[in-house]
Structures are given as C-alpha cells and as structure tokens.
Amino acid sequence: MPRLDDSVLADLAAALHRAHYSPAALQALWGTDVDAAREANDPAPARRHCLRLLETGSSARDRNLAVVALLFLLDTAVSEDLAAEALGTDLVAALLAGGLLVDEPTTTVEAGASTQQQSTGPNGSSEAAAGTLPGSRMLRSVLAVTCHPLPVGVPRGQRSGDDTLLLVADHGTFTRPDALDGEYVLGHGGAGRTLLDITPRGNVELAADIGTGCGIQAVMLARHAHRVIATDLSPRALDIARLTVGLAGLTDRVEFRTGSLYDPLPEAVDLLVSNPPFVITPRGTDTVDTGTEGTDTDTVSGTDDRAEPDVSDVANGSEGGGHEEASAFRYRDGGLVGDAIMRSMVRGAPAHLRPGGLAVMLGNWERGGDRTPPTAWLDTDAEETEARGAAENPAVTTTTEATTASAMVIERQRMRPAAYARTWIRDGGVLRASARWHADVDRWLQDFEDRGVDEVGFGWILLRREEQTGPGEKMAPSAPLRDLATIESGPGSNPAGLATFLETRLGLLEWLAQASDAELAATAYQLAADVTEHRHLRPGADDPTMITIEQGGGLAQTFQADPALAGFLGVCDGTLTLAQISAALAHLLGVEEDALTRQLVDQVRTLVPAAIIVPAGD
C-alpha cells in the first residue's frame, strides 16, 4: 500500500490541476465518441488515442494530460521521462519512494526493422508502453487516481482546483480482465454517485460515513461538515480513503476508524451517510465481515467500473451448510442472510443521530411472503421483522430513537430473482453459459426460492430523528412518518440539486403526516413553475379523453387528473385556500361541495410530496 504524506499528496493534486486533469478536459482531449466508450466501460479507444498523441507529437498540454490519463486512469505504463515532464521530477521521485509509482518490467520485441519496448502489464500480458525508447525506465501507478465532476450543491472555491473530485481506488475491471480479490476497493461507481447526489449539503458540525471505502462520501462531507468520521472494517480501504482525503487537502477534518457498521461510532452525528454492502448473496456456513463502501450501481444495471467477486469456492465446488457461498467480496457483500445488513443499518441509524439529524443511505430489500417493507423495520410492533432479524442477524435491535424517527423510502426499481442473479453474476465477471454461470444461477435462485423471495427492491432511504423539545415542552403525540413510494421516473431537472428536493419532500411528508384534512382544506397552495398540463383528445373532440400533470423537476413524475383537479391546479397561485377554490369549482361543475373538497384533499396528499404544489409561503 502506498504511503504518501500530506505534502506529497498536495503536490500531486497541484500537478494534476496543472495538467488540466478533469472530465471536461479529457473529453476535449479525445472527443465524444471515445468518451462514450469510456463511459461504457471500454478503455481501449481512450488508451489508443493517448498513445497516438505521444507517438505523433502534440502540444505540451495535450501530451501531459495524455500521460496523466495513461498512468492514473487507463492503467498503462509510461516512461519516467514522460512522467517527469507531466508531473515534475521531484514529485515522480516522491511517488516512487512512497510506492504509488512502481517500476514496470518490459520486454524487447521486433517491430519491422525497429526495436520497440513493451510492458508486460499488471496481469502479465504484453502491451505497448507509452513513450518508450530502448533502455527507458517504465513506471506504472499501483492505484487509480480518477477525476470526476462535483455534485450540485457541494461547496466549491475552497482552494485552487477543487471543482474536480479526485478519487484514489484500485484499478478495476475497467482496465483489468482478471478477477479481483476480496480486498478490492471500489472507486466512482453508480451507487456512490447516486449517494453523492441525494446527500444534503447544508453546513453541519459532525457527519459520519459508514463503510467509507475509497472515501468518496467522506471527502465530500468534509466540504460542508466541520468534522467527519469515516469508518470501515477494511484497513486497506481506510488507507486508500486517507489518500483520497489527503489529495483534497482535508485531512484535518476527517477521522478514520476501523470497525463494522456502527461499532466504531458511539456518538451521535448531525448527518450520517452509507452505501452499505447490500447485495443479497446465497450464504454458506461462514459469513464475511461487513463495513466497506457498498455496491457500485444505483439500480444494479449499467456499465460502471465493477469489481469481480471471489467465486473460487463456487468454482471448486466447496460445500457449506445449506447453500455454498456464491461470493465473498467485501465491497458489495455484507456477509449476512438476505437483507439483514439493511435492517441493521436502518434500525441502528436513528440512535446515532442527534435530534433533528438525518441519515441517507442506499440499499435493497426482499419482497414476498410476510416480509415487511423498510419503513416497518423501525417499529417494535413489527413482529415478523423482529423474528426474521433475530434469526438472521442477532445484532438487529430496535431503539426508542428508531420508533420515533421519520422514514422516507423511495423504491427506484424491482427485480425478479432471475434478473437479480444474472446482474450480480455478470458483475462478478463469470462467463455466460459456463459451468460456473449455471452453478451460480442455481444457488441464487434456490436461495430465493427456499426463503420465499419474489422480488428485490432497490432505492433510497432517508431517516430523520425527532427534534428535541425545549424545557417544559411536550411534542404532540402522533405516529411517526412511514412513507414508502415506488417512483421509477426521473430524476428531473433540479438546479438546486436532487438532495434539496428530497429533503423538501421529507419535510412536506412530515407536515402532511401531522396535518388534518381540515388544515389542508384551509391552506393556500402554490403551483410549481416546472409543472405542465397535457390534454389528450380525439381529433375534432372538445373534451379530453385524458389529462396528465407532468413535472419537469423533482423525480419527473406524471399524474392523471380529472377536470376538477386540473381546474384546482390552474388557480393555485397562493392566494386562495383549497376550500375557497373547491366552493367555486363545485358551483361551476355542478357537484356537491363537501364531496369535491374531500376529493381535492386526498389528491393534495399525493401531489404535495412530489412538489407539484406546496403550501404558499414554503
């Protein structure tokens, strides 16, 4: 593992900034077609383009950016001279001394009448080396250092170059064909990106990142939290996260702790985030530890840089009690049966939040039989959840903080067992239709069948601990918010960030949970500026066959409307209450006023969380 002090990391960050190492600059360097291939997990066109730049001659800026991309993104060896030109001689020496750069063995091959050096590559395969001359010393980076745009809402301008996120992680299947070991540390995956997008960025005193992995969440939290606690079970992951945080110049704000889940976090925090290792894997008699940054894809589909699990037990046909292990890969597999890892995370979070504190996490959950949804996991009267949790994970407990916390769950996707198994077996790099593929499919489907799992849901979870009352005050007794919505659309355009919308949605749901129908009827509402109405008519017809209300922001939801609702929304400008509008509409439509008011109140309870309309003044 490389050991680089903060001064070397600061020099590296400055050198990458001088080399214009950013997503926009890379796309400008190699063009949109090559960039699309990179997004599709194919590095070959980008690598070819960079090597050609070095062979054919180019500007110093393009040459230096190509060298940096080859070293840190494309996992390709370059000559020491080129590295020194791009990064500086002293910095290259420091990176060699610290172990980030290493010597790459080369072989000499005949290419026509000329002699050309080739790198043996990290997996022993022969590949052309960048900028080689006979006798050149070739260098390779043992870790990836990748660049990414900052999410909307993350503070910027704190130092030069901080408008680009730099992440240290292992080189993954983006550049390496072989299966990776169980200590692999994931970089900028799909779920990590999503968690960045849905995390609020208001200033807080103390934040925590549970299962930090490469430090992607911790380094962003440190931009708006006075102090951050980053935990992980893997010492190697913590070492890599330290490098990520050091590159950002935020070492003084982040404290690293070793341990599983909430074990290293005895205190309460203002903001807690986690992308836990939630992939449901057929279990054997042994389980693997938990704690690393979780899965690399939001809806477990797509082409992000994915790690491959250790499937040697499956390949060798080892046996356990019940089902053989199909994976022992720490970054995505929590080592517990079914979705027990998610129950542990959800039920434990409120006890680690300060009053009013917020927890944001990603995860998946099983559906079928008598299973309860994630919103029920917080409650002591969910007997099935208690029994299942105690059987599959003795650490699952319910606290007073959990039973009084608000819970908002947005289910973004559901997958049937065969699709779920196929997704994660493919993610493991198993060859389709091979003996291992068939064995893995059998284990996954048998596990789901034995435990009565019909589907697996994926989505976002936001939990807010109840606010503390002042001296002598008492909170009005009411049931805490438990909202589960399946919303597969969107997200839409959110200039203030998706996280801002979600936090607003949570607040609106909390208000609705406390508001009576009479209060809703007495409230004036404001129609959002991004809402449009669509009327569907037969040619020549006067009356629409369908009216839809469509949202441009938020989660880009579409709602069907009747003429009364369309008329109501059309005059929601914040001046008239629902009851006043209902009275006028009832007269125009010739319907009973009380019945129309009840209908509109019910519809308002659906439209307000989507921010189609909001209480005037909010």
C-alpha positions as CSV (number, residue, x, y, z in Angstrom):
1,M,0.0,0.0,0.0
2,P,1.4,3.4,-0.9
3,R,2.4,5.7,1.9
4,L,2.3,9.4,1.0
5,D,2.4,12.3,3.4
6,D,0.1,15.3,3.1
7,S,2.8,17.4,1.4
8,V,3.3,14.9,-1.4
9,L,-0.4,14.5,-1.8
10,A,-0.8,18.3,-2.1
11,D,2.0,18.4,-4.7
12,L,0.2,15.6,-6.6
13,A,-3.1,17.4,-6.5
14,A,-1.4,20.6,-7.7
15,A,0.3,18.7,-10.6
16,L,-2.9,17.1,-11.7
17,H,-4.6,20.5,-11.7
18,R,-1.7,22.0,-13.8
19,A,-2.2,19.1,-16.2
20,H,-5.9,20.0,-16.5
21,Y,-6.9,16.6,-15.3
22,S,-10.7,16.9,-15.3
23,P,-13.6,15.2,-17.0
24,A,-14.2,18.2,-19.4
25,A,-10.5,18.4,-20.4
26,L,-10.3,14.6,-21.0
27,Q,-13.4,14.7,-23.2
28,A,-11.9,17.6,-25.2
29,L,-8.7,15.6,-25.5
30,W,-10.1,12.5,-27.1
31,G,-13.6,13.5,-28.2
32,T,-17.2,12.5,-27.5
33,D,-17.0,9.1,-29.2
34,V,-14.0,8.0,-27.2
35,D,-15.6,9.4,-24.1
36,A,-18.8,7.4,-24.7
37,A,-16.7,4.2,-25.0
38,R,-15.1,5.1,-21.6
39,E,-18.5,5.6,-20.1
40,A,-19.4,2.2,-21.5
41,N,-16.5,0.6,-19.6
42,D,-14.2,0.3,-22.6
43,P,-10.8,2.0,-22.1
44,A,-9.3,0.8,-25.4
45,P,-10.2,3.9,-27.6
46,A,-9.0,6.3,-24.9
47,R,-5.8,4.4,-24.5
48,R,-5.2,4.2,-28.2
49,H,-5.8,8.0,-28.6
50,C,-3.4,8.9,-25.8
51,L,-0.7,6.6,-27.1
52,R,-1.1,8.1,-30.6
53,L,-0.7,11.6,-29.2
54,L,2.6,10.6,-27.7
55,E,3.8,8.9,-30.9
56,T,2.8,11.6,-33.4
57,G,3.7,14.7,-31.4
58,S,1.3,17.1,-29.8
59,S,1.2,20.2,-27.7
60,A,2.8,20.1,-24.2
61,R,-0.6,20.4,-22.6
62,D,-2.2,17.5,-24.6
63,R,0.9,15.4,-24.0
64,N,1.0,15.9,-20.3
65,L,-2.8,15.3,-20.0
66,A,-2.4,12.1,-22.0
67,V,0.5,10.9,-19.7
68,V,-1.6,11.6,-16.6
69,A,-4.6,9.7,-18.1
70,L,-2.5,6.7,-19.1
71,L,-0.9,6.5,-15.6
72,F,-3.8,7.1,-13.3
73,L,-7.0,6.3,-15.3
74,L,-6.0,3.8,-18.1
75,D,-3.6,1.7,-16.0
76,T,-0.8,2.0,-18.7
77,A,2.9,2.3,-18.0
78,V,4.7,5.4,-19.3
79,S,8.4,6.3,-19.4
80,E,10.0,8.0,-16.5
81,D,10.9,10.9,-18.7
82,L,7.3,11.5,-19.8
83,A,6.1,11.1,-16.2
84,A,8.6,13.7,-15.0
85,E,7.6,16.1,-17.8
86,A,4.0,15.8,-16.8
87,L,4.3,15.8,-13.0
88,G,7.8,17.1,-12.2
89,T,11.0,15.2,-11.5
90,D,10.8,15.7,-7.7
91,L,7.2,14.6,-7.5
92,V,7.9,11.5,-9.5
93,A,10.7,10.6,-7.2
94,A,8.5,11.2,-4.2
95,L,5.7,9.0,-5.7
96,L,8.3,6.3,-6.3
97,A,9.6,6.5,-2.8
98,G,6.0,6.4,-1.4
99,G,5.0,3.4,-3.5
100,L,2.3,4.9,-5.7
101,L,4.5,4.6,-8.8
102,V,6.5,1.4,-9.4
103,D,8.9,0.1,-12.0
104,E,7.2,-1.9,-14.8
105,P,9.1,-4.8,-16.3
106,T,9.5,-4.6,-20.1
107,T,10.4,-6.9,-22.9
108,T,12.0,-6.1,-26.2
109,V,10.2,-7.2,-29.4
110,E,10.9,-6.7,-33.1
111,A,8.5,-4.3,-34.9
112,G,9.7,-4.4,-38.5
113,A,13.2,-3.1,-38.7
114,S,12.9,-1.1,-35.5
115,T,13.1,-2.2,-31.9
116,Q,10.2,-1.3,-29.6
117,Q,9.7,-1.9,-25.9
118,Q,6.5,-3.4,-24.5
119,S,5.2,-3.5,-21.0
120,T,4.3,-6.9,-19.6
121,G,1.2,-5.3,-18.0
122,P,-0.2,-5.8,-14.5
123,N,-1.6,-9.2,-15.4
124,G,1.4,-10.4,-17.3
125,S,0.0,-9.6,-20.8
126,S,2.1,-7.8,-23.3
127,E,1.1,-4.3,-24.2
128,A,2.7,-1.3,-25.9
129,A,4.3,1.1,-23.5
130,A,3.9,4.8,-23.7
131,G,6.8,6.9,-24.8
132,T,9.3,4.1,-24.8
133,L,12.9,4.2,-26.1
134,P,15.4,1.3,-25.7
135,G,16.5,1.3,-22.1
136,S,13.7,3.6,-20.9
137,R,12.6,3.1,-17.3
138,M,8.9,2.4,-17.3
139,L,6.6,3.4,-14.5
140,R,3.1,2.4,-13.5
141,S,0.6,3.6,-10.9
142,V,-0.4,0.8,-8.5
143,L,-3.7,2.6,-7.7
144,A,-6.1,4.6,-9.9
145,V,-6.5,8.3,-9.3
146,T,-9.6,9.3,-11.2
147,C,-11.3,12.7,-11.8
148,H,-15.0,13.5,-11.6
149,P,-17.3,16.5,-11.6
150,L,-18.7,17.7,-8.2
151,P,-22.3,17.1,-7.5
152,V,-24.7,20.0,-7.4
153,G,-24.7,21.8,-4.0
154,V,-21.2,20.7,-2.9
155,P,-19.3,23.8,-1.8
156,R,-16.6,24.9,-4.2
157,G,-13.9,27.5,-4.4
158,Q,-12.2,26.5,-1.1
159,R,-8.9,26.1,-2.9
160,S,-7.5,26.0,-6.5
161,G,-8.6,23.0,-8.5
162,D,-11.3,21.9,-6.0
163,D,-14.0,22.0,-8.7
164,T,-12.9,18.5,-9.6
165,L,-13.2,15.4,-7.4
166,L,-10.1,13.3,-7.3
167,L,-10.5,9.7,-6.0
168,V,-8.0,7.1,-5.2
169,A,-9.1,3.4,-5.6
170,D,-8.0,0.1,-7.1
171,H,-7.7,-0.3,-10.8
172,G,-10.8,-2.3,-11.6
173,T,-12.4,-4.3,-14.4
174,F,-12.4,-1.1,-16.4
175,T,-8.7,-1.9,-17.2
176,R,-8.0,-5.3,-15.9
177,P,-9.6,-8.6,-17.2
178,D,-8.8,-10.8,-14.3
179,A,-11.0,-11.4,-11.2
180,L,-10.0,-9.2,-8.4
181,D,-9.5,-10.3,-4.8
182,G,-11.8,-9.7,-1.9
183,E,-9.9,-6.7,-0.6
184,Y,-10.7,-4.7,-3.8
185,V,-11.6,-1.1,-3.0
186,L,-14.2,0.4,-5.4
187,G,-13.9,3.9,-6.9
188,H,-16.5,6.0,-8.5
189,G,-19.4,3.6,-9.1
190,G,-23.0,4.2,-9.8
191,A,-24.4,3.9,-6.3
192,G,-21.6,6.1,-4.9
193,R,-22.5,8.8,-7.4
194,T,-26.2,8.5,-6.5
195,L,-25.4,8.8,-2.8
196,L,-23.4,11.9,-3.5
197,D,-26.4,13.3,-5.4
198,I,-29.0,12.6,-2.7
199,T,-27.0,13.8,0.3
200,P,-27.9,17.3,1.6
201,R,-25.0,19.7,1.6
202,G,-26.0,22.2,4.4
203,N,-23.3,23.0,6.9
204,V,-23.2,20.6,9.9
205,E,-20.9,20.2,12.9
206,L,-20.4,16.4,12.7
207,A,-21.0,13.9,9.9
208,A,-20.3,10.2,9.5
209,D,-19.6,7.9,6.6
210,I,-20.3,4.3,7.5
211,G,-18.3,2.0,5.2
212,T,-16.2,4.7,3.5
213,G,-14.4,2.5,1.0
214,C,-12.2,4.8,-1.1
215,G,-13.5,7.9,0.8
216,I,-15.8,9.2,-1.9
217,Q,-18.5,10.2,0.6
218,A,-16.2,11.3,3.4
219,V,-14.3,13.7,1.1
220,M,-17.5,15.4,0.0
221,L,-18.9,15.6,3.5
222,A,-15.7,17.3,4.7
223,R,-16.5,20.3,2.4
224,H,-19.6,21.2,4.5
225,A,-19.1,19.4,7.8
226,H,-16.8,20.8,10.5
227,R,-15.7,17.2,11.3
228,V,-16.2,13.9,9.6
229,I,-15.9,10.3,11.0
230,A,-15.2,7.7,8.3
231,T,-15.4,4.1,9.3
232,D,-14.6,0.8,7.5
233,L,-13.9,-2.7,8.5
234,S,-11.1,-2.9,5.9
235,P,-7.8,-1.3,7.0
236,R,-6.8,-1.3,3.3
237,A,-9.9,0.7,2.4
238,L,-9.1,3.2,5.1
239,D,-5.6,3.6,3.8
240,I,-6.9,4.4,0.4
241,A,-9.5,6.7,1.8
242,R,-6.7,8.6,3.6
243,L,-5.1,9.2,0.2
244,T,-8.3,10.5,-1.3
245,V,-8.9,12.9,1.6
246,G,-5.3,13.9,1.5
247,L,-5.5,14.8,-2.2
248,A,-8.4,17.1,-1.3
249,G,-6.4,18.8,1.4
250,L,-9.0,17.9,4.0
251,T,-7.0,15.6,6.3
252,D,-7.6,17.8,9.4
253,R,-11.4,17.4,9.0
254,V,-11.7,13.6,8.7
255,E,-11.1,11.0,11.4
256,F,-10.7,7.4,10.3
257,R,-12.0,4.5,12.5
258,T,-11.8,0.7,12.0
259,G,-14.8,-1.4,12.6
260,S,-18.1,-2.9,11.3
261,L,-21.2,-0.9,10.7
262,Y,-22.0,1.2,13.8
263,D,-19.4,-0.4,16.1
264,P,-16.8,2.4,15.7
265,L,-19.5,5.2,16.2
266,P,-20.5,5.5,19.8
267,E,-21.5,9.2,19.4
268,A,-24.4,10.8,17.6
269,V,-23.9,12.9,14.5
270,D,-25.9,15.5,12.5
271,L,-25.6,13.7,9.2
272,L,-25.0,10.0,8.5
273,V,-24.5,8.5,5.1
274,S,-23.8,5.0,4.0
275,N,-23.6,2.9,0.8
276,P,-23.5,-0.5,2.7
277,P,-22.6,-3.8,1.1
278,F,-26.2,-4.8,0.5
279,V,-26.0,-7.4,-2.3
280,I,-28.1,-10.4,-1.3
281,T,-25.8,-13.5,-1.8
282,P,-26.5,-17.2,-1.2
283,R,-24.9,-18.0,2.2
284,G,-22.8,-20.9,3.3
285,T,-21.9,-21.8,6.8
286,D,-19.5,-19.0,7.1
287,T,-20.1,-15.3,6.6
288,V,-17.9,-12.5,5.6
289,D,-17.3,-9.3,7.5
290,T,-19.1,-6.1,6.7
291,G,-18.1,-2.5,6.5
292,T,-16.8,-1.4,3.1
293,E,-18.3,1.1,0.7
294,G,-21.1,-0.7,-1.0
295,T,-22.3,-1.6,-4.4
296,D,-21.2,0.3,-7.5
297,T,-24.5,0.7,-9.3
298,D,-27.7,2.5,-8.3
299,T,-30.2,0.1,-9.9
300,V,-27.7,-2.7,-10.3
301,S,-27.6,-2.3,-14.0
302,G,-25.4,-0.4,-16.4
303,T,-21.7,-0.4,-17.2
304,D,-19.9,1.2,-14.3
305,D,-16.4,0.1,-13.2
306,R,-17.4,-3.0,-11.3
307,A,-15.4,-5.3,-9.1
308,E,-15.4,-9.1,-9.6
309,P,-16.2,-11.2,-6.5
310,D,-14.1,-14.1,-5.3
311,V,-16.0,-17.1,-6.7
312,S,-13.3,-19.6,-6.1
313,D,-15.5,-21.5,-3.6
314,V,-18.2,-21.9,-6.3
315,A,-15.6,-22.9,-8.9
316,N,-14.1,-25.5,-6.7
317,G,-17.4,-26.9,-5.6
318,S,-16.8,-26.3,-1.8
319,E,-19.8,-27.1,0.3
320,G,-21.4,-25.3,3.3
321,G,-24.4,-25.9,5.4
322,G,-27.3,-25.3,3.0
323,H,-26.0,-23.3,0.1
324,E,-22.5,-22.8,-1.0
325,E,-21.1,-19.3,-0.9
326,A,-21.6,-17.5,-4.3
327,S,-19.4,-14.6,-3.3
328,A,-17.1,-13.4,-0.6
329,F,-16.5,-9.9,-1.9
330,R,-16.4,-7.3,0.8
331,Y,-17.3,-4.2,-1.1
332,R,-20.7,-5.5,-2.0
333,D,-21.5,-8.5,0.2
334,G,-22.3,-7.8,3.9
335,G,-22.0,-11.5,4.9
336,L,-25.5,-11.8,6.4
337,V,-28.5,-13.7,5.2
338,G,-30.9,-11.9,2.8
339,D,-31.4,-8.2,3.5
340,A,-30.3,-8.4,7.2
341,I,-27.5,-6.0,6.5
342,M,-30.0,-3.3,5.5
343,R,-32.2,-4.0,8.6
344,S,-29.1,-3.5,10.7
345,M,-28.3,-0.2,9.0
346,V,-31.9,1.2,9.0
347,R,-32.8,0.2,12.6
348,G,-29.5,1.3,14.0
349,A,-29.2,4.7,12.3
350,P,-31.6,6.9,14.5
351,A,-29.7,6.0,17.7
352,H,-26.6,7.5,16.1
353,L,-28.3,10.8,15.1
354,R,-28.5,13.9,17.1
355,P,-32.1,15.4,17.5
356,G,-33.1,16.5,14.0
357,G,-30.2,14.6,12.5
358,L,-30.5,13.0,9.1
359,A,-29.4,9.6,7.7
360,V,-29.1,9.0,4.0
361,M,-28.4,5.5,2.6
362,L,-28.9,3.2,-0.4
363,G,-29.9,-0.4,-0.3
364,N,-32.1,-3.2,-1.4
365,W,-34.7,-5.2,0.3
366,E,-36.5,-8.5,-0.2
367,R,-40.2,-8.7,-1.2
368,G,-42.5,-11.7,-0.9
369,G,-44.4,-13.7,1.7
370,D,-44.9,-12.0,5.0
371,R,-41.9,-9.6,4.6
372,T,-42.3,-6.1,5.8
373,P,-41.0,-3.0,3.9
374,P,-38.1,-1.0,5.2
375,T,-40.4,1.6,6.7
376,A,-41.6,-1.1,9.2
377,W,-38.2,-2.1,10.3
378,L,-38.1,0.8,12.7
379,D,-41.1,-0.2,14.7
380,T,-41.1,-2.5,17.8
381,D,-44.5,-3.9,16.8
382,A,-43.3,-5.4,13.5
383,E,-43.1,-8.9,15.0
384,E,-42.1,-10.5,11.7
385,T,-39.2,-8.1,11.3
386,E,-38.1,-8.8,14.8
387,A,-38.2,-12.6,14.4
388,R,-36.5,-12.5,11.0
389,G,-33.9,-10.1,12.2
390,A,-33.1,-12.0,15.3
391,A,-32.8,-15.3,13.4
392,E,-30.6,-13.9,10.6
393,N,-28.7,-11.2,12.5
394,P,-28.7,-11.3,16.2
395,A,-27.3,-7.7,16.3
396,V,-30.6,-6.3,14.9
397,T,-32.3,-4.4,17.7
398,T,-34.9,-1.6,17.9
399,T,-34.4,1.6,19.9
400,T,-36.7,4.3,21.1
401,E,-34.9,6.7,18.7
402,A,-35.9,4.4,15.8
403,T,-39.5,4.1,16.7
404,T,-39.9,7.9,16.8
405,A,-37.8,8.7,13.7
406,S,-39.3,9.7,10.3
407,A,-38.7,7.3,7.5
408,M,-38.9,8.1,3.8
409,V,-38.1,5.3,1.4
410,I,-38.2,5.7,-2.4
411,E,-38.1,2.4,-4.3
412,R,-36.5,3.1,-7.6
413,Q,-36.6,-0.4,-9.1
414,R,-37.7,-4.0,-8.5
415,M,-36.0,-7.1,-9.9
416,R,-37.2,-10.7,-10.1
417,P,-34.9,-13.4,-8.8
418,A,-33.6,-14.4,-12.2
419,A,-32.7,-10.9,-13.2
420,Y,-31.1,-10.2,-9.8
421,A,-29.0,-13.3,-10.0
422,R,-28.0,-12.5,-13.6
423,T,-27.0,-9.0,-12.7
424,W,-24.6,-9.9,-9.9
425,I,-23.2,-13.0,-11.5
426,R,-22.4,-10.9,-14.6
427,D,-21.0,-8.2,-12.3
428,G,-18.6,-10.9,-11.0
429,G,-17.1,-11.5,-14.4
430,V,-18.4,-15.0,-14.8
431,L,-18.6,-16.2,-18.4
432,R,-22.2,-16.6,-19.5
433,A,-23.3,-20.2,-20.1
434,S,-20.1,-21.6,-18.4
435,A,-20.3,-24.3,-15.7
436,R,-19.7,-21.6,-13.1
437,W,-22.5,-19.4,-14.5
438,H,-25.0,-22.3,-14.3
439,A,-23.9,-23.2,-10.8
440,D,-24.2,-19.6,-9.5
441,V,-27.6,-19.1,-11.1
442,D,-28.8,-22.3,-9.4
443,R,-27.5,-21.2,-6.0
444,W,-29.1,-17.8,-6.2
445,L,-32.5,-19.0,-7.4
446,Q,-32.5,-21.8,-4.9
447,D,-31.8,-19.4,-2.1
448,F,-34.6,-17.1,-3.1
449,E,-37.0,-20.0,-3.6
450,D,-36.2,-21.5,-0.2
451,R,-36.7,-18.2,1.6
452,G,-39.8,-17.2,-0.3
453,V,-38.4,-14.1,-2.0
454,D,-40.5,-13.0,-5.0
455,E,-38.7,-9.7,-5.8
456,V,-35.9,-7.4,-4.7
457,G,-36.5,-3.7,-4.4
458,F,-33.7,-1.1,-4.7
459,G,-33.8,2.5,-3.6
460,W,-33.0,5.4,-1.3
461,I,-33.7,5.7,2.4
462,L,-33.8,8.9,4.4
463,L,-34.3,8.8,8.1
464,R,-34.7,11.9,10.4
465,R,-34.5,11.7,14.2
466,E,-37.2,13.5,16.1
467,E,-36.4,17.1,17.1
468,Q,-35.7,17.6,20.8
469,T,-38.2,19.6,22.7
470,G,-37.3,22.6,24.9
471,P,-37.5,22.6,28.7
472,G,-41.1,22.0,29.7
473,E,-42.3,21.4,26.2
474,K,-44.0,18.3,25.0
475,M,-44.3,17.0,21.5
476,A,-47.8,16.4,20.3
477,P,-48.5,12.7,20.3
478,S,-48.6,11.4,16.7
479,A,-47.5,8.4,14.7
480,P,-44.1,9.0,13.1
481,L,-43.8,9.3,9.3
482,R,-43.5,6.0,7.5
483,D,-43.6,6.7,3.7
484,L,-42.7,4.1,1.1
485,A,-43.2,5.2,-2.5
486,T,-42.3,3.3,-5.7
487,I,-41.1,6.0,-8.1
488,E,-39.1,4.8,-11.1
489,S,-39.3,8.0,-13.1
490,G,-36.7,10.8,-13.1
491,P,-34.9,12.4,-11.7
492,G,-35.8,15.6,-13.5
493,S,-34.0,18.9,-13.7
494,N,-33.1,20.1,-10.2
495,P,-31.0,23.2,-10.3
496,A,-30.6,23.2,-6.5
497,G,-29.7,19.5,-6.6
498,L,-31.6,16.3,-6.1
499,A,-30.7,16.3,-2.4
500,T,-32.5,19.6,-1.9
501,F,-35.7,18.2,-3.5
502,L,-35.6,15.0,-1.4
503,E,-35.1,17.0,1.9
504,T,-38.0,19.2,0.9
505,R,-40.1,16.1,0.1
506,L,-39.3,14.6,3.5
507,G,-40.3,17.9,5.2
508,L,-43.6,18.0,3.2
509,L,-44.4,14.4,4.1
510,E,-43.8,15.2,7.8
511,W,-46.1,18.1,7.6
512,L,-48.8,16.0,5.8
513,A,-48.5,13.3,8.5
514,Q,-49.4,15.9,11.2
515,A,-52.0,17.9,9.2
516,S,-55.7,17.1,9.4
517,D,-58.0,17.2,6.4
518,A,-59.5,20.5,7.8
519,E,-56.0,22.0,7.9
520,L,-55.3,21.0,4.4
521,A,-58.6,22.5,3.2
522,A,-57.7,25.8,5.0
523,T,-54.3,26.0,3.3
524,A,-53.4,28.0,0.2
525,Y,-51.1,26.3,-2.3
526,Q,-48.7,27.4,-4.9
527,L,-48.3,25.5,-8.2
528,A,-44.6,24.8,-9.1
529,A,-43.2,26.5,-12.1
530,D,-42.0,23.3,-13.7
531,V,-45.5,21.7,-14.0
532,T,-47.3,21.3,-17.3
533,E,-50.7,20.0,-18.2
534,H,-51.3,17.8,-21.2
535,R,-54.7,17.1,-22.6
536,H,-55.3,14.1,-24.8
537,L,-58.2,14.4,-27.3
538,R,-59.6,12.5,-30.2
539,P,-59.3,14.6,-33.4
540,G,-62.2,17.0,-33.6
541,A,-63.3,16.3,-30.0
542,D,-64.0,19.1,-27.5
543,D,-63.5,17.1,-24.3
544,P,-60.2,15.3,-23.4
545,T,-60.0,11.6,-23.0
546,M,-57.2,12.0,-20.5
547,I,-55.5,14.9,-18.6
548,T,-52.0,14.4,-17.3
549,I,-50.0,16.7,-15.0
550,E,-46.3,16.4,-15.7
551,Q,-43.3,17.6,-13.6
552,G,-40.0,18.8,-15.1
553,G,-38.1,18.8,-11.8
554,G,-38.1,16.6,-8.7
555,L,-38.5,13.0,-9.8
556,A,-40.2,14.0,-13.1
557,Q,-43.5,12.3,-12.1
558,T,-46.7,12.2,-14.2
559,F,-50.1,12.2,-12.6
560,Q,-53.5,11.6,-14.1
561,A,-56.0,14.4,-13.4
562,D,-59.7,14.9,-13.7
563,P,-61.3,18.3,-14.8
564,A,-61.8,19.3,-11.2
565,L,-58.1,18.7,-10.2
566,A,-56.9,20.4,-13.4
567,G,-59.1,23.4,-12.6
568,F,-57.9,23.5,-9.0
569,L,-54.2,23.4,-10.0
570,G,-54.8,26.1,-12.6
571,V,-55.7,28.7,-9.9
572,C,-53.2,27.6,-7.2
573,D,-51.3,30.9,-7.0
574,G,-51.1,31.1,-3.2
575,T,-54.0,33.5,-2.7
576,L,-57.0,31.2,-2.3
577,T,-57.3,28.2,0.1
578,L,-58.3,24.8,-1.1
579,A,-61.7,25.2,0.4
580,Q,-62.3,28.5,-1.3
581,I,-61.3,27.1,-4.7
582,S,-63.4,24.0,-4.1
583,A,-66.5,26.1,-3.5
584,A,-66.1,27.9,-6.8
585,L,-65.3,24.7,-8.7
586,A,-68.3,22.9,-7.2
587,H,-70.6,25.7,-8.4
588,L,-69.1,25.7,-11.9
589,L,-69.1,21.9,-12.3
590,G,-72.5,21.4,-10.6
591,V,-71.2,19.0,-8.0
592,E,-71.5,18.7,-4.2
593,E,-69.0,21.0,-2.5
594,D,-68.1,18.8,0.5
595,A,-67.5,15.8,-1.7
596,L,-65.3,17.8,-4.0
597,T,-63.3,19.2,-1.1
598,R,-62.7,15.7,0.2
599,Q,-61.5,14.6,-3.2
600,L,-59.2,17.5,-3.6
601,V,-57.7,17.0,-0.1
602,D,-56.9,13.4,-1.0
603,Q,-55.3,14.5,-4.2
604,V,-53.3,17.2,-2.4
605,R,-51.8,14.5,-0.2
606,T,-50.5,12.8,-3.3
607,L,-49.3,15.9,-5.1
608,V,-47.6,17.8,-2.3
609,P,-44.8,15.3,-1.7
610,A,-44.0,15.5,-5.4
611,A,-43.8,19.3,-5.0
612,I,-46.4,19.7,-7.8
613,I,-47.9,22.2,-5.3
614,V,-46.6,23.3,-2.0
615,P,-48.2,25.3,0.9
616,A,-48.0,29.0,0.0
617,G,-45.0,30.7,1.7
618,D,-42.9,27.5,1.9
